[in-house]
Amino acid sequence: MLNEEISDREYLYRGVIELNWDFDNDRPSSATFKDSKGVSVDRDGERLESDCIKSLLNSKNFFAVCKVLTSEVRKLNALVLYKPVLPSNPYHSEIHDSEERVQMRGKKPNKIRDRSIVVFQK
C-alpha cells in the first residue's frame, strides 16, 4: 500500500481527451483541470514514467497524457488527495480546489495547466 501522504516530489498524471486539447496552442485546455467531482489523477507512486502513462492509456483511449508536480499544485492552494480505487487503481488521487470546495475555480485550472508537461500525445 502506498503512503497516504503524497510527496511534493511526486508527479500527478492526467489523461487528456481530444475534446480538451487546445489545438491552436498544442497543449491541454484548462478544462482538463476542471471537474465537479474532483480532477482525477494518478500519482506516480515511485513508478517509471512509462508505467504511469501505460496505466492511463490502458484505462481509456486518451489523446494525450500530462503530468504536474504535486508541489506546483499545492503552491496554488489546491488540495491533493490520495483516493485509491482498490483493487483496480491503487494510484488514483484527486485534485480539489480546497477543503471546502471540490471543483476548481478562478485561474487555478489555467495555472495548473500552465505548469503541466505533456508526456504523451497521439
Disulfide bonds with the S-S distance in Angstrom:
none
